[in-house]
Amino acid sequence: MAKRGPRPWIVLPHRPIEKLEDNLWVVNGDLPGMPLTRWMTLIRLADGRLVIHGVACVDPQTIAAIENWGKPAFLLVPNAYHRLDIHAWHVRYPNAKVLCPKGARPKVEQVVAVDGDYGALPTDAALRIETIDGTNDAEGVLIVGSGSGYARKTLVFNDVLFNQPHLPEFTGFVLKAIGSTGDARVSRIYRWFVMKNKKALKNQLEHLAAIQGLVRLIPGHGLIVDREPNAVLASVAAKL
């Protein structure tokens, strides 16, 4: 059997852009062969460059709006498994820097050249990144500041945080059985295969839950948490 080449720009069904803040947009899109959706998060830096977390191929109208808003400059691959569309984005924007967590780099480099880890992001008042403790640098969390004095905080997670309601049919039954659906949580799969130090991860989630001005959590999969995000994240940590 011939080896499959890199995935081209294939647009899967997705929703329109949601403009959460002046400097923060998201797009929710489908995944192939599964009922879960994913989030592409776009952060506009002070100089107009865009940091794009979890890139997803989108339709011409959406990509035109993104390009009109800012210049795609940093393409973040959230972990070793969220690589589906990074090659296509790199082809479209060859001058954009591809960055990923240190622990994900060997897997990401199987599909695209990587320019550096998250430490290569420029300093900006609106954005900082922390590595998710207890995962051997497998993932990070983006802390995005918006509004006056960047006081409104959004946390952008990847697979460490699920907030996926229960789904129908057999696939939904399986996802529920393995602890991937229901309220906000660290999934059982994540605890089995990604988490290496439970105490370290729990401590960091508690630290993040104490952030002042927190207005929302963007999970890897599922619904955005915009009601009592501090309490929700504290509950996730307590249940770990």
SULVEN-V347879 format. One record per residue. N is the residue number from 1. RES is the residue in one letter. PSI is psi as a letter, one per 30 degrees, with the letter a starting at -180 (NA if undefined). OMEGA is omega in whole degrees, -180 to 180 (999 if undefined). D_LAST is the distance of its C-alpha to the last C-alpha in whole Angstrom. Layout:
<<N & RES & PSI & OMEGA & D_LAST> <N & RES & PSI & OMEGA & D_LAST>>
This chain:
<<1 & M & k & -180 & 43> <2 & A & k & 179 & 44> <3 & K & k & 180 & 41> <4 & R & k & 179 & 39> <5 & G & l & 179 & 39> <6 & P & k & -180 & 37> <7 & R & k & 178 & 36> <8 & P & a & 180 & 38> <9 & W & j & 179 & 38> <10 & I & k & -177 & 37> <11 & V & j & 173 & 36> <12 & L & l & 179 & 33> <13 & P & k & 177 & 33> <14 & H & l & 179 & 31> <15 & R & l & 178 & 32> <16 & P & l & 175 & 34> <17 & I & k & 171 & 33> <18 & E & k & -179 & 31> <19 & K & j & -175 & 32> <20 & L & e & 179 & 29> <21 & E & l & 178 & 31> <22 & D & f & -177 & 34> <23 & N & g & -174 & 32> <24 & L & j & 177 & 29> <25 & W & l & 174 & 30> <26 & V & l & 172 & 27> <27 & V & k & 177 & 29> <28 & N & k & -176 & 27> <29 & G & l & -179 & 28> <30 & D & l & 173 & 28> <31 & L & k & -179 & 27> <32 & P & k & 172 & 29> <33 & G & g & 178 & 29> <34 & M & l & -177 & 26> <35 & P & f & 179 & 25> <36 & L & l & 172 & 22> <37 & T & l & -179 & 23> <38 & R & l & 178 & 23> <39 & W & k & 164 & 23> <40 & M & k & -177 & 26> <41 & T & k & -178 & 26> <42 & L & k & 179 & 29> <43 & I & k & 179 & 29> <44 & R & j & 178 & 33> <45 & L & l & -176 & 34> <46 & A & f & -178 & 37> <47 & D & g & 177 & 39> <48 & G & f & 177 & 38> <49 & R & l & -178 & 37> <50 & L & k & 168 & 34> <51 & V & k & -175 & 30> <52 & I & j & -175 & 29> <53 & H & k & 179 & 25> <54 & G & h & -174 & 25> <55 & V & k & 177 & 29> <56 & A & k & 178 & 30> <57 & C & k & -175 & 33> <58 & V & l & -175 & 35> <59 & D & l & -175 & 38> <60 & P & e & 180 & 41> <61 & Q & e & -179 & 41> <62 & T & e & -179 & 37> <63 & I & e & 177 & 38> <64 & A & e & 178 & 41> <65 & A & e & 179 & 39> <66 & I & e & -178 & 37> <67 & E & e & 177 & 40> <68 & N & f & -178 & 42> <69 & W & e & -178 & 39> <70 & G & l & -178 & 38> <71 & K & j & 175 & 39> <72 & P & j & -173 & 36> <73 & A & f & -179 & 36> <74 & F & j & -179 & 32> <75 & L & j & -176 & 30> <76 & L & k & 174 & 27> <77 & V & j & -168 & 25> <78 & P & e & 177 & 21> <79 & N & a & -174 & 20> <80 & A & f & -173 & 22> <81 & Y & f & -180 & 22> <82 & H & i & -174 & 23> <83 & R & g & -166 & 27> <84 & L & e & -172 & 29> <85 & D & g & -175 & 31> <86 & I & e & 180 & 31> <87 & H & e & -180 & 34> <88 & A & e & 178 & 36> <89 & W & e & 179 & 35> <90 & H & e & 177 & 36> <91 & V & e & -178 & 39> <92 & R & e & -178 & 40> <93 & Y & i & -173 & 39> <94 & P & f & 180 & 40> <95 & N & f & 177 & 40> <96 & A & k & 180 & 37> <97 & K & k & 176 & 34> <98 & V & j & -178 & 32> <99 & L & l & 178 & 29> <100 & C & l & 175 & 25> <101 & P & l & -178 & 23> <102 & K & e & -177 & 24> <103 & G & f & -179 & 22> <104 & A & f & -169 & 23> <105 & R & e & -179 & 27> <106 & P & e & 179 & 28> <107 & K & e & -179 & 27> <108 & V & e & -179 & 28> <109 & E & f & 173 & 31> <110 & Q & f & -177 & 32> <111 & V & f & -178 & 33> <112 & V & l & 175 & 34> <113 & A & k & -178 & 35> <114 & V & k & -178 & 32> <115 & D & f & -180 & 34> <116 & G & l & 177 & 31> <117 & D & a & -175 & 27> <118 & Y & f & 177 & 26> <119 & G & f & -180 & 28> <120 & A & f & 177 & 31> <121 & L & k & 179 & 30> <122 & P & l & 175 & 33> <123 & T & k & 180 & 32> <124 & D & k & -177 & 32> <125 & A & f & -175 & 31> <126 & A & f & -170 & 29> <127 & L & k & 165 & 27> <128 & R & l & -177 & 25> <129 & I & k & 172 & 22> <130 & E & k & 172 & 19> <131 & T & k & 177 & 18> <132 & I & j & -179 & 14> <133 & D & l & 177 & 14> <134 & G & g & -178 & 12> <135 & T & g & -175 & 14> <136 & N & h & 177 & 18> <137 & D & h & -178 & 19> <138 & A & f & -176 & 18> <139 & E & l & 173 & 17> <140 & G & l & 173 & 18> <141 & V & k & 178 & 17> <142 & L & k & 176 & 21> <143 & I & j & -173 & 21> <144 & V & k & 176 & 25> <145 & G & k & -178 & 27> <146 & S & l & 176 & 29> <147 & G & a & -178 & 32> <148 & S & k & -179 & 34> <149 & G & g & -178 & 33> <150 & Y & h & -173 & 30> <151 & A & f & 179 & 28> <152 & R & j & -173 & 27> <153 & K & k & 173 & 23> <154 & T & k & 174 & 22> <155 & L & k & 180 & 18> <156 & V & j & -178 & 19> <157 & F & l & 169 & 16> <158 & N & b & -172 & 16> <159 & D & f & 179 & 14> <160 & V & f & 179 & 11> <161 & L & j & 172 & 11> <162 & F & k & 170 & 13> <163 & N & h & -174 & 14> <164 & Q & j & 175 & 17> <165 & P & l & 178 & 18> <166 & H & k & -177 & 19> <167 & L & l & -178 & 22> <168 & P & l & 172 & 26> <169 & E & a & -172 & 27> <170 & F & e & 180 & 26> <171 & T & e & 177 & 24> <172 & G & e & 178 & 22> <173 & F & e & -179 & 22> <174 & V & e & -180 & 21> <175 & L & e & 177 & 18> <176 & K & e & -177 & 17> <177 & A & e & -179 & 17> <178 & I & g & 173 & 15> <179 & G & g & -179 & 12> <180 & S & f & -180 & 13> <181 & T & l & -176 & 15> <182 & G & b & 179 & 15> <183 & D & l & -180 & 13> <184 & A & k & -172 & 11> <185 & R & l & 162 & 8> <186 & V & j & -173 & 7> <187 & S & l & 178 & 9> <188 & R & e & 179 & 9> <189 & I & e & 180 & 12> <190 & Y & e & -179 & 11> <191 & R & e & -179 & 9> <192 & W & e & -166 & 12> <193 & F & f & -178 & 14> <194 & V & e & -179 & 13> <195 & M & k & 178 & 11> <196 & K & f & -178 & 13> <197 & N & j & -175 & 11> <198 & K & e & -177 & 8> <199 & K & e & -179 & 9> <200 & A & e & 179 & 11> <201 & L & e & 180 & 9> <202 & K & e & 179 & 7> <203 & N & e & -179 & 10> <204 & Q & e & 177 & 12> <205 & L & e & 177 & 10> <206 & E & e & 177 & 11> <207 & H & e & 180 & 14> <208 & L & e & -180 & 14> <209 & A & f & -179 & 14> <210 & A & g & -179 & 17> <211 & I & k & 178 & 19> <212 & Q & k & 178 & 22> <213 & G & g & -178 & 24> <214 & L & k & -178 & 21> <215 & V & f & -180 & 22> <216 & R & l & 172 & 20> <217 & L & k & 174 & 17> <218 & I & j & -177 & 19> <219 & P & l & 173 & 16> <220 & G & e & -180 & 17> <221 & H & k & 177 & 18> <222 & G & a & -172 & 18> <223 & L & k & 173 & 20> <224 & I & k & 177 & 20> <225 & V & j & 179 & 18> <226 & D & g & 173 & 21> <227 & R & k & -180 & 21> <228 & E & h & -177 & 19> <229 & P & e & 178 & 17> <230 & N & e & -179 & 16> <231 & A & e & 180 & 14> <232 & V & e & -178 & 13> <233 & L & e & 176 & 11> <234 & A & e & 178 & 10> <235 & S & e & 177 & 9> <236 & V & e & 179 & 6> <237 & A & e & -178 & 5> <238 & A & e & -177 & 6> <239 & K & f & -175 & 4> <240 & L & NA & 999 & 0>>
